[in-house]
Amino acid sequence: MKEYELGVTIFYSDQCPYVVDLVDEIKDKPKGSKVKIIKFENCKDAQENGVYPYGTYCVICNGERSLYQHTLKKQIQSVLDK
């Protein structure tokens, strides 16, 4: 995960509609501009580029996996505030 050492990176797919809505909301916030967002478009994409072996949703903050389950807005905000 060395390539994700700085800042916040969110990996996701269309697997869960709640995560898609959350990511869209983050994109619209001012702090969302500091977030790198990577969407997996298909299974092969997730297999080759995923960083969490148990799902397609994952939040990495400064090189460490911070969140990997369905996340509430306040949990994401706490990661963005770091």
PDB file of N, CA, C and O in Angstrom:
ATOM      1  N   MET A   1       0.829  -1.192   0.000  1.00  0.00           N
ATOM      2  CA  MET A   1       0.000   0.000   0.000  1.00  0.00           C
ATOM      3  C   MET A   1       0.874   1.257   0.000  1.00  0.00           C
ATOM      4  O   MET A   1       0.408   2.347   0.329  1.00  0.00           O
ATOM      5  N   LYS A   2       2.107   1.096  -0.361  1.00  0.00           N
ATOM      6  CA  LYS A   2       3.041   2.213  -0.371  1.00  0.00           C
ATOM      7  C   LYS A   2       2.566   3.350  -1.271  1.00  0.00           C
ATOM      8  O   LYS A   2       2.785   4.520  -0.956  1.00  0.00           O
ATOM      9  N   GLU A   3       1.924   3.020  -2.379  1.00  0.00           N
ATOM     10  CA  GLU A   3       1.464   4.058  -3.309  1.00  0.00           C
ATOM     11  C   GLU A   3       0.326   4.911  -2.750  1.00  0.00           C
ATOM     12  O   GLU A   3      -0.028   5.934  -3.336  1.00  0.00           O
ATOM     13  N   TYR A   4      -0.244   4.496  -1.622  1.00  0.00           N
ATOM     14  CA  TYR A   4      -1.345   5.237  -0.999  1.00  0.00           C
ATOM     15  C   TYR A   4      -0.938   5.823   0.349  1.00  0.00           C
ATOM     16  O   TYR A   4      -1.781   6.008   1.227  1.00  0.00           O
ATOM     17  N   GLU A   5       0.366   6.117   0.517  1.00  0.00           N
ATOM     18  CA  GLU A   5       0.881   6.602   1.795  1.00  0.00           C
ATOM     19  C   GLU A   5       0.370   7.979   2.187  1.00  0.00           C
ATOM     20  O   GLU A   5       0.205   8.255   3.375  1.00  0.00           O
ATOM     21  N   LEU A   6       0.119   8.837   1.231  1.00  0.00           N
ATOM     22  CA  LEU A   6      -0.301  10.193   1.542  1.00  0.00           C
ATOM     23  C   LEU A   6      -1.767  10.413   1.208  1.00  0.00           C
ATOM     24  O   LEU A   6      -2.220  10.097   0.108  1.00  0.00           O
ATOM     25  N   GLY A   7      -2.499  10.956   2.166  1.00  0.00           N
ATOM     26  CA  GLY A   7      -3.893  11.306   1.922  1.00  0.00           C
ATOM     27  C   GLY A   7      -4.851  10.153   2.100  1.00  0.00           C
ATOM     28  O   GLY A   7      -4.525   9.119   2.685  1.00  0.00           O
ATOM     29  N   VAL A   8      -6.059  10.368   1.570  1.00  0.00           N
ATOM     30  CA  VAL A   8      -7.145   9.402   1.707  1.00  0.00           C
ATOM     31  C   VAL A   8      -7.497   8.849   0.330  1.00  0.00           C
ATOM     32  O   VAL A   8      -7.667   9.607  -0.625  1.00  0.00           O
ATOM     33  N   THR A   9      -7.603   7.541   0.235  1.00  0.00           N
ATOM     34  CA  THR A   9      -8.013   6.871  -1.001  1.00  0.00           C
ATOM     35  C   THR A   9      -9.207   5.997  -0.676  1.00  0.00           C
ATOM     36  O   THR A   9      -9.193   5.241   0.295  1.00  0.00           O
ATOM     37  N   ILE A  10     -10.242   6.106  -1.499  1.00  0.00           N
ATOM     38  CA  ILE A  10     -11.444   5.285  -1.322  1.00  0.00           C
ATOM     39  C   ILE A  10     -11.585   4.374  -2.531  1.00  0.00           C
ATOM     40  O   ILE A  10     -11.609   4.839  -3.671  1.00  0.00           O
ATOM     41  N   PHE A  11     -11.676   3.080  -2.277  1.00  0.00           N
ATOM     42  CA  PHE A  11     -11.939   2.084  -3.306  1.00  0.00           C
ATOM     43  C   PHE A  11     -13.386   1.635  -3.145  1.00  0.00           C
ATOM     44  O   PHE A  11     -13.849   1.399  -2.029  1.00  0.00           O
ATOM     45  N   TYR A  12     -14.099   1.518  -4.271  1.00  0.00           N
ATOM     46  CA  TYR A  12     -15.488   1.062  -4.173  1.00  0.00           C
ATOM     47  C   TYR A  12     -15.954   0.521  -5.517  1.00  0.00           C
ATOM     48  O   TYR A  12     -15.263   0.646  -6.528  1.00  0.00           O
ATOM     49  N   SER A  13     -17.135  -0.082  -5.508  1.00  0.00           N
ATOM     50  CA  SER A  13     -17.788  -0.561  -6.731  1.00  0.00           C
ATOM     51  C   SER A  13     -19.284  -0.293  -6.578  1.00  0.00           C
ATOM     52  O   SER A  13     -19.731   0.271  -5.579  1.00  0.00           O
ATOM     53  N   ASP A  14     -20.033  -0.700  -7.572  1.00  0.00           N
ATOM     54  CA  ASP A  14     -21.487  -0.541  -7.512  1.00  0.00           C
ATOM     55  C   ASP A  14     -22.145  -1.659  -6.692  1.00  0.00           C
ATOM     56  O   ASP A  14     -23.368  -1.794  -6.696  1.00  0.00           O
ATOM     57  N   GLN A  15     -21.353  -2.439  -6.007  1.00  0.00           N
ATOM     58  CA  GLN A  15     -21.860  -3.573  -5.235  1.00  0.00           C
ATOM     59  C   GLN A  15     -22.875  -3.136  -4.184  1.00  0.00           C
ATOM     60  O   GLN A  15     -23.859  -3.839  -3.953  1.00  0.00           O
ATOM     61  N   CYS A  16     -22.658  -2.003  -3.550  1.00  0.00           N
ATOM     62  CA  CYS A  16     -23.569  -1.516  -2.511  1.00  0.00           C
ATOM     63  C   CYS A  16     -24.027  -0.099  -2.861  1.00  0.00           C
ATOM     64  O   CYS A  16     -23.198   0.807  -2.952  1.00  0.00           O
ATOM     65  N   PRO A  17     -25.316   0.104  -3.056  1.00  0.00           N
ATOM     66  CA  PRO A  17     -25.797   1.438  -3.443  1.00  0.00           C
ATOM     67  C   PRO A  17     -25.565   2.504  -2.374  1.00  0.00           C
ATOM     68  O   PRO A  17     -25.460   3.687  -2.696  1.00  0.00           O
ATOM     69  N   TYR A  18     -25.486   2.104  -1.121  1.00  0.00           N
ATOM     70  CA  TYR A  18     -25.249   3.076  -0.053  1.00  0.00           C
ATOM     71  C   TYR A  18     -23.840   3.652  -0.141  1.00  0.00           C
ATOM     72  O   TYR A  18     -23.635   4.840   0.107  1.00  0.00           O
ATOM     73  N   VAL A  19     -22.882   2.819  -0.490  1.00  0.00           N
ATOM     74  CA  VAL A  19     -21.500   3.284  -0.637  1.00  0.00           C
ATOM     75  C   VAL A  19     -21.399   4.230  -1.831  1.00  0.00           C
ATOM     76  O   VAL A  19     -20.698   5.240  -1.760  1.00  0.00           O
ATOM     77  N   VAL A  20     -22.085   3.919  -2.915  1.00  0.00           N
ATOM     78  CA  VAL A  20     -22.071   4.783  -4.098  1.00  0.00           C
ATOM     79  C   VAL A  20     -22.614   6.161  -3.732  1.00  0.00           C
ATOM     80  O   VAL A  20     -22.034   7.174  -4.122  1.00  0.00           O
ATOM     81  N   ASP A  21     -23.705   6.210  -2.997  1.00  0.00           N
ATOM     82  CA  ASP A  21     -24.274   7.493  -2.567  1.00  0.00           C
ATOM     83  C   ASP A  21     -23.307   8.243  -1.667  1.00  0.00           C
ATOM     84  O   ASP A  21     -23.159   9.459  -1.789  1.00  0.00           O
ATOM     85  N   LEU A  22     -22.649   7.528  -0.765  1.00  0.00           N
ATOM     86  CA  LEU A  22     -21.690   8.149   0.151  1.00  0.00           C
ATOM     87  C   LEU A  22     -20.513   8.748  -0.627  1.00  0.00           C
ATOM     88  O   LEU A  22     -20.093   9.871  -0.348  1.00  0.00           O
ATOM     89  N   VAL A  23     -19.989   8.014  -1.585  1.00  0.00           N
ATOM     90  CA  VAL A  23     -18.867   8.505  -2.387  1.00  0.00           C
ATOM     91  C   VAL A  23     -19.288   9.733  -3.189  1.00  0.00           C
ATOM     92  O   VAL A  23     -18.535  10.701  -3.282  1.00  0.00           O
ATOM     93  N   ASP A  24     -20.481   9.697  -3.764  1.00  0.00           N
ATOM     94  CA  ASP A  24     -20.976  10.872  -4.508  1.00  0.00           C
ATOM     95  C   ASP A  24     -21.074  12.090  -3.602  1.00  0.00           C
ATOM     96  O   ASP A  24     -20.763  13.204  -4.022  1.00  0.00           O
ATOM     97  N   GLU A  25     -21.497  11.888  -2.384  1.00  0.00           N
ATOM     98  CA  GLU A  25     -21.622  12.991  -1.435  1.00  0.00           C
ATOM     99  C   GLU A  25     -20.246  13.555  -1.054  1.00  0.00           C
ATOM    100  O   GLU A  25     -20.079  14.766  -0.907  1.00  0.00           O
ATOM    101  N   ILE A  26     -19.279  12.669  -0.900  1.00  0.00           N
ATOM    102  CA  ILE A  26     -17.923  13.104  -0.555  1.00  0.00           C
ATOM    103  C   ILE A  26     -17.324  13.929  -1.688  1.00  0.00           C
ATOM    104  O   ILE A  26     -16.644  14.925  -1.441  1.00  0.00           O
ATOM    105  N   LYS A  27     -17.569  13.523  -2.915  1.00  0.00           N
ATOM    106  CA  LYS A  27     -17.039  14.251  -4.073  1.00  0.00           C
ATOM    107  C   LYS A  27     -17.519  15.703  -4.084  1.00  0.00           C
ATOM    108  O   LYS A  27     -16.806  16.593  -4.547  1.00  0.00           O
ATOM    109  N   ASP A  28     -18.721  15.936  -3.577  1.00  0.00           N
ATOM    110  CA  ASP A  28     -19.314  17.273  -3.602  1.00  0.00           C
ATOM    111  C   ASP A  28     -18.865  18.165  -2.457  1.00  0.00           C
ATOM    112  O   ASP A  28     -19.135  19.366  -2.480  1.00  0.00           O
ATOM    113  N   LYS A  29     -18.193  17.620  -1.464  1.00  0.00           N
ATOM    114  CA  LYS A  29     -17.751  18.408  -0.312  1.00  0.00           C
ATOM    115  C   LYS A  29     -16.378  19.015  -0.601  1.00  0.00           C
ATOM    116  O   LYS A  29     -15.599  18.446  -1.366  1.00  0.00           O
ATOM    117  N   PRO A  30     -16.076  20.166   0.003  1.00  0.00           N
ATOM    118  CA  PRO A  30     -14.767  20.793  -0.215  1.00  0.00           C
ATOM    119  C   PRO A  30     -13.588  19.884   0.127  1.00  0.00           C
ATOM    120  O   PRO A  30     -12.597  19.856  -0.603  1.00  0.00           O
ATOM    121  N   LYS A  31     -13.687  19.142   1.228  1.00  0.00           N
ATOM    122  CA  LYS A  31     -12.599  18.244   1.605  1.00  0.00           C
ATOM    123  C   LYS A  31     -12.525  17.038   0.672  1.00  0.00           C
ATOM    124  O   LYS A  31     -11.516  16.333   0.642  1.00  0.00           O
ATOM    125  N   GLY A  32     -13.579  16.804  -0.080  1.00  0.00           N
ATOM    126  CA  GLY A  32     -13.588  15.697  -1.018  1.00  0.00           C
ATOM    127  C   GLY A  32     -12.581  15.856  -2.133  1.00  0.00           C
ATOM    128  O   GLY A  32     -12.197  14.877  -2.773  1.00  0.00           O
ATOM    129  N   SER A  33     -12.147  17.091  -2.372  1.00  0.00           N
ATOM    130  CA  SER A  33     -11.168  17.313  -3.424  1.00  0.00           C
ATOM    131  C   SER A  33      -9.805  16.743  -3.054  1.00  0.00           C
ATOM    132  O   SER A  33      -8.969  16.523  -3.931  1.00  0.00           O
ATOM    133  N   LYS A  34      -9.569  16.499  -1.759  1.00  0.00           N
ATOM    134  CA  LYS A  34      -8.311  15.922  -1.308  1.00  0.00           C
ATOM    135  C   LYS A  34      -8.344  14.395  -1.332  1.00  0.00           C
ATOM    136  O   LYS A  34      -7.351  13.746  -1.004  1.00  0.00           O
ATOM    137  N   VAL A  35      -9.457  13.835  -1.710  1.00  0.00           N
ATOM    138  CA  VAL A  35      -9.642  12.392  -1.666  1.00  0.00           C
ATOM    139  C   VAL A  35      -9.464  11.799  -3.057  1.00  0.00           C
ATOM    140  O   VAL A  35     -10.027  12.288  -4.036  1.00  0.00           O
ATOM    141  N   LYS A  36      -8.676  10.741  -3.123  1.00  0.00           N
ATOM    142  CA  LYS A  36      -8.523   9.995  -4.374  1.00  0.00           C
ATOM    143  C   LYS A  36      -9.583   8.894  -4.356  1.00  0.00           C
ATOM    144  O   LYS A  36      -9.646   8.106  -3.412  1.00  0.00           O
ATOM    145  N   ILE A  37     -10.408   8.839  -5.387  1.00  0.00           N
ATOM    146  CA  ILE A  37     -11.498   7.862  -5.430  1.00  0.00           C
ATOM    147  C   ILE A  37     -11.272   6.922  -6.614  1.00  0.00           C
ATOM    148  O   ILE A  37     -11.118   7.359  -7.754  1.00  0.00           O
ATOM    149  N   ILE A  38     -11.256   5.623  -6.318  1.00  0.00           N
ATOM    150  CA  ILE A  38     -11.032   4.608  -7.344  1.00  0.00           C
ATOM    151  C   ILE A  38     -12.241   3.682  -7.383  1.00  0.00           C
ATOM    152  O   ILE A  38     -12.570   3.025  -6.395  1.00  0.00           O
ATOM    153  N   LYS A  39     -12.894   3.643  -8.536  1.00  0.00           N
ATOM    154  CA  LYS A  39     -14.077   2.790  -8.701  1.00  0.00           C
ATOM    155  C   LYS A  39     -13.707   1.558  -9.516  1.00  0.00           C
ATOM    156  O   LYS A  39     -13.115   1.664 -10.590  1.00  0.00           O
ATOM    157  N   PHE A  40     -14.065   0.388  -8.991  1.00  0.00           N
ATOM    158  CA  PHE A  40     -13.873  -0.855  -9.723  1.00  0.00           C
ATOM    159  C   PHE A  40     -15.067  -1.046 -10.647  1.00  0.00           C
ATOM    160  O   PHE A  40     -16.213  -1.104 -10.199  1.00  0.00           O
ATOM    161  N   GLU A  41     -14.788  -1.142 -11.917  1.00  0.00           N
ATOM    162  CA  GLU A  41     -15.862  -1.259 -12.912  1.00  0.00           C
ATOM    163  C   GLU A  41     -16.303  -2.697 -13.142  1.00  0.00           C
ATOM    164  O   GLU A  41     -17.434  -2.936 -13.567  1.00  0.00           O
ATOM    165  N   ASN A  42     -15.425  -3.660 -12.866  1.00  0.00           N
ATOM    166  CA  ASN A  42     -15.780  -5.064 -13.091  1.00  0.00           C
ATOM    167  C   ASN A  42     -14.965  -5.960 -12.157  1.00  0.00           C
ATOM    168  O   ASN A  42     -14.100  -5.486 -11.421  1.00  0.00           O
ATOM    169  N   CYS A  43     -15.250  -7.233 -12.200  1.00  0.00           N
ATOM    170  CA  CYS A  43     -14.620  -8.202 -11.312  1.00  0.00           C
ATOM    171  C   CYS A  43     -13.103  -8.239 -11.505  1.00  0.00           C
ATOM    172  O   CYS A  43     -12.352  -8.242 -10.529  1.00  0.00           O
ATOM    173  N   LYS A  44     -12.661  -8.265 -12.737  1.00  0.00           N
ATOM    174  CA  LYS A  44     -11.227  -8.325 -13.020  1.00  0.00           C
ATOM    175  C   LYS A  44     -10.514  -7.097 -12.460  1.00  0.00           C
ATOM    176  O   LYS A  44      -9.422  -7.211 -11.904  1.00  0.00           O
ATOM    177  N   ASP A  45     -11.116  -5.948 -12.602  1.00  0.00           N
ATOM    178  CA  ASP A  45     -10.562  -4.700 -12.082  1.00  0.00           C
ATOM    179  C   ASP A  45     -10.366  -4.800 -10.563  1.00  0.00           C
ATOM    180  O   ASP A  45      -9.316  -4.417 -10.047  1.00  0.00           O
ATOM    181  N   ALA A  46     -11.368  -5.311  -9.856  1.00  0.00           N
ATOM    182  CA  ALA A  46     -11.290  -5.455  -8.401  1.00  0.00           C
ATOM    183  C   ALA A  46     -10.230  -6.482  -8.005  1.00  0.00           C
ATOM    184  O   ALA A  46      -9.509  -6.283  -7.027  1.00  0.00           O
ATOM    185  N   GLN A  47     -10.133  -7.581  -8.759  1.00  0.00           N
ATOM    186  CA  GLN A  47      -9.148  -8.615  -8.449  1.00  0.00           C
ATOM    187  C   GLN A  47      -7.725  -8.104  -8.639  1.00  0.00           C
ATOM    188  O   GLN A  47      -6.839  -8.424  -7.847  1.00  0.00           O
ATOM    189  N   GLU A  48      -7.505  -7.323  -9.671  1.00  0.00           N
ATOM    190  CA  GLU A  48      -6.156  -6.864  -9.988  1.00  0.00           C
ATOM    191  C   GLU A  48      -5.729  -5.636  -9.187  1.00  0.00           C
ATOM    192  O   GLU A  48      -4.538  -5.436  -8.953  1.00  0.00           O
ATOM    193  N   ASN A  49      -6.682  -4.819  -8.769  1.00  0.00           N
ATOM    194  CA  ASN A  49      -6.333  -3.540  -8.149  1.00  0.00           C
ATOM    195  C   ASN A  49      -6.848  -3.364  -6.721  1.00  0.00           C
ATOM    196  O   ASN A  49      -6.553  -2.356  -6.078  1.00  0.00           O
ATOM    197  N   GLY A  50      -7.601  -4.316  -6.229  1.00  0.00           N
ATOM    198  CA  GLY A  50      -8.146  -4.199  -4.891  1.00  0.00           C
ATOM    199  C   GLY A  50      -7.069  -4.343  -3.821  1.00  0.00           C
ATOM    200  O   GLY A  50      -6.068  -5.032  -4.019  1.00  0.00           O
ATOM    201  N   VAL A  51      -7.286  -3.694  -2.702  1.00  0.00           N
ATOM    202  CA  VAL A  51      -6.315  -3.761  -1.610  1.00  0.00           C
ATOM    203  C   VAL A  51      -6.879  -4.476  -0.390  1.00  0.00           C
ATOM    204  O   VAL A  51      -6.152  -4.741   0.567  1.00  0.00           O
ATOM    205  N   TYR A  52      -8.154  -4.784  -0.419  1.00  0.00           N
ATOM    206  CA  TYR A  52      -8.797  -5.482   0.681  1.00  0.00           C
ATOM    207  C   TYR A  52      -9.405  -6.771   0.133  1.00  0.00           C
ATOM    208  O   TYR A  52     -10.292  -6.709  -0.718  1.00  0.00           O
ATOM    209  N   PRO A  53      -8.953  -7.935   0.598  1.00  0.00           N
ATOM    210  CA  PRO A  53      -9.365  -9.191  -0.025  1.00  0.00           C
ATOM    211  C   PRO A  53     -10.803  -9.632   0.230  1.00  0.00           C
ATOM    212  O   PRO A  53     -11.267 -10.577  -0.408  1.00  0.00           O
ATOM    213  N   TYR A  54     -11.527  -8.975   1.148  1.00  0.00           N
ATOM    214  CA  TYR A  54     -12.859  -9.447   1.514  1.00  0.00           C
ATOM    215  C   TYR A  54     -13.992  -8.590   0.985  1.00  0.00           C
ATOM    216  O   TYR A  54     -15.149  -8.821   1.337  1.00  0.00           O
ATOM    217  N   GLY A  55     -13.693  -7.613   0.154  1.00  0.00           N
ATOM    218  CA  GLY A  55     -14.738  -6.766  -0.398  1.00  0.00           C
ATOM    219  C   GLY A  55     -14.152  -5.703  -1.307  1.00  0.00           C
ATOM    220  O   GLY A  55     -12.934  -5.548  -1.401  1.00  0.00           O
ATOM    221  N   THR A  56     -15.024  -4.982  -1.967  1.00  0.00           N
ATOM    222  CA  THR A  56     -14.546  -3.966  -2.902  1.00  0.00           C
ATOM    223  C   THR A  56     -14.484  -2.583  -2.279  1.00  0.00           C
ATOM    224  O   THR A  56     -13.903  -1.674  -2.874  1.00  0.00           O
ATOM    225  N   TYR A  57     -15.066  -2.393  -1.098  1.00  0.00           N
ATOM    226  CA  TYR A  57     -15.061  -1.081  -0.450  1.00  0.00           C
ATOM    227  C   TYR A  57     -13.942  -1.030   0.586  1.00  0.00           C
ATOM    228  O   TYR A  57     -13.818  -1.922   1.426  1.00  0.00           O
ATOM    229  N   CYS A  58     -13.143   0.008   0.516  1.00  0.00           N
ATOM    230  CA  CYS A  58     -12.053   0.169   1.466  1.00  0.00           C
ATOM    231  C   CYS A  58     -11.606   1.623   1.468  1.00  0.00           C
ATOM    232  O   CYS A  58     -11.550   2.261   0.416  1.00  0.00           O
ATOM    233  N   VAL A  59     -11.290   2.145   2.641  1.00  0.00           N
ATOM    234  CA  VAL A  59     -10.757   3.492   2.780  1.00  0.00           C
ATOM    235  C   VAL A  59      -9.360   3.377   3.373  1.00  0.00           C
ATOM    236  O   VAL A  59      -9.162   2.772   4.426  1.00  0.00           O
ATOM    237  N   ILE A  60      -8.400   3.969   2.678  1.00  0.00           N
ATOM    238  CA  ILE A  60      -7.018   3.976   3.149  1.00  0.00           C
ATOM    239  C   ILE A  60      -6.654   5.406   3.493  1.00  0.00           C
ATOM    240  O   ILE A  60      -6.851   6.318   2.691  1.00  0.00           O
ATOM    241  N   CYS A  61      -6.123   5.596   4.689  1.00  0.00           N
ATOM    242  CA  CYS A  61      -5.704   6.923   5.138  1.00  0.00           C
ATOM    243  C   CYS A  61      -4.214   6.867   5.476  1.00  0.00           C
ATOM    244  O   CYS A  61      -3.792   6.164   6.394  1.00  0.00           O
ATOM    245  N   ASN A  62      -3.441   7.619   4.719  1.00  0.00           N
ATOM    246  CA  ASN A  62      -1.986   7.682   4.921  1.00  0.00           C
ATOM    247  C   ASN A  62      -1.350   6.290   4.990  1.00  0.00           C
ATOM    248  O   ASN A  62      -0.546   6.005   5.878  1.00  0.00           O
ATOM    249  N   GLY A  63      -1.719   5.439   4.046  1.00  0.00           N
ATOM    250  CA  GLY A  63      -1.108   4.129   3.917  1.00  0.00           C
ATOM    251  C   GLY A  63      -1.663   3.035   4.799  1.00  0.00           C
ATOM    252  O   GLY A  63      -1.206   1.896   4.716  1.00  0.00           O
ATOM    253  N   GLU A  64      -2.635   3.342   5.642  1.00  0.00           N
ATOM    254  CA  GLU A  64      -3.217   2.327   6.521  1.00  0.00           C
ATOM    255  C   GLU A  64      -4.702   2.163   6.236  1.00  0.00           C
ATOM    256  O   GLU A  64      -5.419   3.144   6.033  1.00  0.00           O
ATOM    257  N   ARG A  65      -5.154   0.925   6.223  1.00  0.00           N
ATOM    258  CA  ARG A  65      -6.572   0.650   5.996  1.00  0.00           C
ATOM    259  C   ARG A  65      -7.349   1.180   7.192  1.00  0.00           C
ATOM    260  O   ARG A  65      -7.145   0.728   8.319  1.00  0.00           O
ATOM    261  N   SER A  66      -8.238   2.136   6.949  1.00  0.00           N
ATOM    262  CA  SER A  66      -8.993   2.768   8.030  1.00  0.00           C
ATOM    263  C   SER A  66     -10.398   2.212   8.150  1.00  0.00           C
ATOM    264  O   SER A  66     -10.870   1.937   9.253  1.00  0.00           O
ATOM    265  N   LEU A  67     -11.063   2.046   7.031  1.00  0.00           N
ATOM    266  CA  LEU A  67     -12.453   1.575   7.023  1.00  0.00           C
ATOM    267  C   LEU A  67     -12.615   0.550   5.908  1.00  0.00           C
ATOM    268  O   LEU A  67     -12.034   0.702   4.833  1.00  0.00           O
ATOM    269  N   TYR A  68     -13.394  -0.484   6.159  1.00  0.00           N
ATOM    270  CA  TYR A  68     -13.621  -1.488   5.123  1.00  0.00           C
ATOM    271  C   TYR A  68     -15.044  -2.026   5.144  1.00  0.00           C
ATOM    272  O   TYR A  68     -15.391  -2.900   4.349  1.00  0.00           O
ATOM    273  N   GLN A  69     -15.863  -1.513   6.044  1.00  0.00           N
ATOM    274  CA  GLN A  69     -17.264  -1.913   6.091  1.00  0.00           C
ATOM    275  C   GLN A  69     -18.114  -0.717   5.696  1.00  0.00           C
ATOM    276  O   GLN A  69     -17.615   0.403   5.592  1.00  0.00           O
ATOM    277  N   HIS A  70     -19.392  -0.959   5.477  1.00  0.00           N
ATOM    278  CA  HIS A  70     -20.297   0.145   5.166  1.00  0.00           C
ATOM    279  C   HIS A  70     -20.063   1.254   6.176  1.00  0.00           C
ATOM    280  O   HIS A  70     -20.016   1.000   7.379  1.00  0.00           O
ATOM    281  N   THR A  71     -19.919   2.464   5.701  1.00  0.00           N
ATOM    282  CA  THR A  71     -19.476   3.575   6.525  1.00  0.00           C
ATOM    283  C   THR A  71     -20.534   4.663   6.609  1.00  0.00           C
ATOM    284  O   THR A  71     -21.213   4.965   5.627  1.00  0.00           O
ATOM    285  N   LEU A  72     -20.661   5.234   7.766  1.00  0.00           N
ATOM    286  CA  LEU A  72     -21.536   6.383   7.943  1.00  0.00           C
ATOM    287  C   LEU A  72     -20.771   7.654   7.583  1.00  0.00           C
ATOM    288  O   LEU A  72     -19.540   7.677   7.608  1.00  0.00           O
ATOM    289  N   LYS A  73     -21.505   8.701   7.252  1.00  0.00           N
ATOM    290  CA  LYS A  73     -20.868   9.964   6.881  1.00  0.00           C
ATOM    291  C   LYS A  73     -19.914  10.460   7.963  1.00  0.00           C
ATOM    292  O   LYS A  73     -18.830  10.956   7.656  1.00  0.00           O
ATOM    293  N   LYS A  74     -20.309  10.331   9.219  1.00  0.00           N
ATOM    294  CA  LYS A  74     -19.461  10.848  10.298  1.00  0.00           C
ATOM    295  C   LYS A  74     -18.166  10.056  10.414  1.00  0.00           C
ATOM    296  O   LYS A  74     -17.143  10.615  10.808  1.00  0.00           O
ATOM    297  N   GLN A  75     -18.185   8.752  10.076  1.00  0.00           N
ATOM    298  CA  GLN A  75     -16.957   7.964  10.107  1.00  0.00           C
ATOM    299  C   GLN A  75     -16.005   8.412   9.003  1.00  0.00           C
ATOM    300  O   GLN A  75     -14.802   8.545   9.228  1.00  0.00           O
ATOM    301  N   ILE A  76     -16.540   8.640   7.827  1.00  0.00           N
ATOM    302  CA  ILE A  76     -15.717   9.141   6.715  1.00  0.00           C
ATOM    303  C   ILE A  76     -15.173  10.513   7.060  1.00  0.00           C
ATOM    304  O   ILE A  76     -14.006  10.801   6.795  1.00  0.00           O
ATOM    305  N   GLN A  77     -15.995  11.354   7.643  1.00  0.00           N
ATOM    306  CA  GLN A  77     -15.564  12.710   7.992  1.00  0.00           C
ATOM    307  C   GLN A  77     -14.399  12.662   8.975  1.00  0.00           C
ATOM    308  O   GLN A  77     -13.477  13.471   8.877  1.00  0.00           O
ATOM    309  N   SER A  78     -14.428  11.723   9.924  1.00  0.00           N
ATOM    310  CA  SER A  78     -13.330  11.625  10.884  1.00  0.00           C
ATOM    311  C   SER A  78     -12.019  11.252  10.183  1.00  0.00           C
ATOM    312  O   SER A  78     -10.951  11.699  10.603  1.00  0.00           O
ATOM    313  N   VAL A  79     -12.084  10.452   9.136  1.00  0.00           N
ATOM    314  CA  VAL A  79     -10.890  10.103   8.365  1.00  0.00           C
ATOM    315  C   VAL A  79     -10.418  11.313   7.569  1.00  0.00           C
ATOM    316  O   VAL A  79      -9.217  11.576   7.505  1.00  0.00           O
ATOM    317  N   LEU A  80     -11.335  12.045   6.967  1.00  0.00           N
ATOM    318  CA  LEU A  80     -10.964  13.219   6.181  1.00  0.00           C
ATOM    319  C   LEU A  80     -10.363  14.317   7.040  1.00  0.00           C
ATOM    320  O   LEU A  80      -9.542  15.098   6.558  1.00  0.00           O
ATOM    321  N   ASP A  81     -10.754  14.389   8.293  1.00  0.00           N
ATOM    322  CA  ASP A  81     -10.257  15.428   9.187  1.00  0.00           C
ATOM    323  C   ASP A  81      -8.847  15.162   9.692  1.00  0.00           C
ATOM    324  O   ASP A  81      -8.240  16.045  10.298  1.00  0.00           O
ATOM    325  N   LYS A  82      -8.312  13.971   9.458  1.00  0.00           N
ATOM    326  CA  LYS A  82      -6.957  13.629   9.935  1.00  0.00           C
ATOM    327  C   LYS A  82      -5.908  14.427   9.194  1.00  0.00           C
ATOM    328  O   LYS A  82      -4.716  14.274   9.459  1.00  0.00           O
TER     329      LYS A  82
END
